[in-house]
Amino acid sequence: MNIETSKQLFERAQQSIPGGVNSPVRAFKSVGGTPLFIGRAKGAYLYDADGNKYIDYIASWGPMILGHAYEPLVKAIQEQAVYSTSYGAPTELEIKMAELIKSMAPNVDLIRMVSSGTEACMSALRVARGFTGRNKFIKFEGCYHGHADAFLVKAGSGVATLNIQTIPGVTAGVANDTLTCAYNDLAAVEKLVEENKGEIAAIIVEPVAGNMGCILPAPGFLEGIRKICDAENIIFIFDEVMTGFRLAPGGAQEKLGIDADLVTYGKVIGGGLPVGAFGGKKHIMQMVAPLGNVYQAGTLSGNPIAMIAGYTLLSILKEQPQLLQQLDDKTAYLKNGLDKELAASGTPYIINHFGSMLSVHFSGHPVTDFASAASANNELFKKYFHAMLNRGVYLPPSAFESWFLNNALSYDDLDNTIKATAESLKEIL
């Protein structure tokens, strides 16, 4: 049997798919080289088309929080699939999923299932605009809320990876309604609100940013935004597509003790299937059709395969919260090991870490926003990425992405990653 290599598959893919990939960061443009084509995954490991095994620090960009091909999840999907993959009609599973999310997440009275994080954020913004009767909103440079037009202004992540800051196809009118300022700059938020008095519908934020590396909110930053929103009748939206059900059973709201008006979810709530959701306080969510006049619809929203996957995974995380603590402990262990090796190398570096999210920046200054992330030595990161890849460690192929750990990682895996870092630094410095 003729088995194609990753290089051959990439060449073939480029004949049918733009850039050979269905999501830009996968193309390895930020780090160079040929992207790996994955054949299978199990637990903490990826296996590529060339037969190589890698310790995985992407976890499908977050959802595989308990590891790949997690047995209870696979079994639940298999059992549900025999009843059909979609009906286009309501099911009890959708109710159970909504009830489970409400039982775990603060400030979620009503929730609508969708099919992606982009759709969730786009819909939440529409609801905020419908509720307030205003059009403008504030987002933060380097925060990525999906690829809907309004969010692609200074969007970090894949946009930053490809060095695209002006997006063809996004109209000036849309861009004019998108107000941006630096993450962690509360004074800039206050200034924008004052300059656009009575015109701002929402402020949307990644409570722990994951699209310019892992960036932590400064003390008082989110609390200050909450006060501004209360004073100005602005809807405060937490984009928890990455952090939801990863940082805590109730997500960043629970972990940080900050109440949001609307919350968006994705990643973990689908266990690797394409799922998103937006929800929040009842008096706001009542605007959503068919209850209200803010229209949103989706043929495959709440489909039974996605619902059983999400329900199974969230149920396990709710019933066994120690799993998240175990994952946090492993991440802290990895951080401490990386710290030791990076410090010994003598190169300037910063490790940002929160819960089971982590990022390494080759910088001599704190990385607190997009500008400081972009000013790091990202050429050195490219060398680090490939040196680690050559040692069987698969990191996010961009300096602007958070690492996502999964609980299938063993301490041996972590030790091997730390050892690989020591060897890589000796090679590239």
Secondary structure, DSSP 8 states (H G I E B T S, - for coil): -----HHHHHHHHTTTSGGG-SSGGGG-TTT-S----EEEEEBTEEEETTS-EEEESSGGGTT-TT-BT-HHHHHHHHHHHTT-S--SS--HHHHHHHHHHHHHSTT-SEEEEES-HHHHHHHHHHHHHHHHT--EEEEEET----SSGGG-SS--HHHHHTT--S-TT--HHHHHTEEEEETT-HHHHHHHHHHTTTTEEEEEE-SSB-SSS-B---TTHHHHHHHHHHHHT-EEEEEETTTTTTSSTTHHHHHHT---SEEEE-GGGGTTSS-EEEEE-HHHHTTBTTTSSB----TTTT-HHHHHHHHHHHHHHHH-THHHHHHHHHHHHHHHHHHHHHHHHT---EEEEETTEEEEE--SS---SHHHHHTS-HHHHHHHHHHHHTTTEE--SSTTS-EE--TT--HHHHHHHHHHHHHHHHHH-
